[in-house]
């Protein structure tokens, strides 16, 4: 009987005040490299399928040769897709942290993902006669009063939602799962560099592939079929490496612990008040030393979770700017001068962002990291965030200034400007440089600040912040058409007195600058970004 109680106590309350035991990694160096190789190539193929839809979504929906959706409804659909994808990440993060292995959760996400792409193929298949073929008979597009009244909206919106849910299950868990295959903070940072490179190469491949294939209304079926094929390849690559992966078993998730923590804290406060005892400081009344039911590790996990919530809340304005790359920037380019003979020039301008990011990561590796053990401290990550935020402000100021001159040079007859679309390169390149710092820092913080009980949850908070920013962006886009203002890219003479998008860009830049100051002050005053040595070295052990 005594031995049984000892075993149960060991499982519930591990050594070192509840800190989980180190994870044994008996894999050979070859197996470790092979597992990372498969994960990175799986990410590349999955992101190629993802971005083949995302980066061309606004242009496809608003295209005169396809669906004729309004600019505001097209942007709202893009924001909605991004929002659902990133918000759903938190649900699957909780599942992988506390219920099932990450590999199982990722596999379930692939199944949902493929199911959504199957519907996308059916909708765009001319022989299926589901939706797209019916547009051939429409000679003059009728303006829709609401999003659901747009052509094929009743099919397109559910398809986008299913794909978004599947991608959300993959993106937060895959980032953490790949990092778990490494054993040191230096190797983990190198993995996140490689992860970002794989993500952006996949984005470039997806954008170029679809833009080359999708020439008319009939070819969208072929484009999405190829993208679905890439998704199948991604799933197969991931499954092939299953036996080579290091599988970290889920433990008590911090969400469930946080719920119990709050309930117990309130109960003890009520008891202390009833018995007229002096209560301890906020949070520590549930510490085991004060008759609580939580180990030191659980209390510290909750405190880390609270800080992470604040950090990623302060990053929402930055992610709002990040979302402009695939939403308002393409619409801005559609109303600028485009050279003849260059198809999908708008998509090519967007690719300046991932290309800049890849080049920037390579330069930073060669200059700063190669052959050096660069420290991963709170100060390093905080400075990366600040540099990225400041550059995002500059990018929006560039976009606002360009939009002001574009609107001033508009031709009311064609609703286009004489300014060349190549001027879009400025804001996209600036955002690419910004992501070299802020996006990399967001991955590093989400992983290094996360306890074992919340690895995927912390990473999902990053994607949730992007999703919240997407919903905020969609709200801003659709706020003005319902009032006396008309916030769009039109340059018609009768709209010159209304609010234009350069006001939108300048306002976002100002909000980002305010949060830049708040982020700097919070770290200086409260040490907002805090990473313990135990969290940097995750406790992996090799025999």
Secondary structure, DSSP 8 states (H G I E B T S, - for coil): -HHHHHHHHHHHS-HHHH----EEE---HHHHHHHHHHHHHHHHHHHHHHHHHHTTHHHHHH-TTTT---HHHHHHHHHHHHHHHHHHHHHHHHHHHHTS-HHHHHHHHHHHHHHHHHHHHHHH-GGGTSSGGGGGG-SS----SSGGGSTTHHHHHHHHHHHHHHHHHHHHHHHHHHHHT--SHHHHHHHHHHHHHHHHHHHHHHHHHHHHH--SGGGHHHHHHHHHHHHHHHHHHHHHTGGGS--------HHHHHHHHHHHHHHHHHHHHHTT----STTGGGBGGGT-SB-HHHHHHHHHHHHHHHHHHHTHHHHHHHHGGGTHHHHHHHTSB--TT-TTHHHHHHHHHHHHHHHHHHHHIIIIITTS-----HHHHHHHHHHHHHHHHHHHHHHHHHHHHHHHTEETTTTEESSBGGGHHHHHHHHHHHHHHHHHHHHHHHHHT--GGGHHHHHHHHHHHHHHHHHHHHHHHHHGGGSS---BS---GGGTTS-BHHHHHHHHHHHHHHHHHHHHHHHHHH--S---HHHHS--EEE-
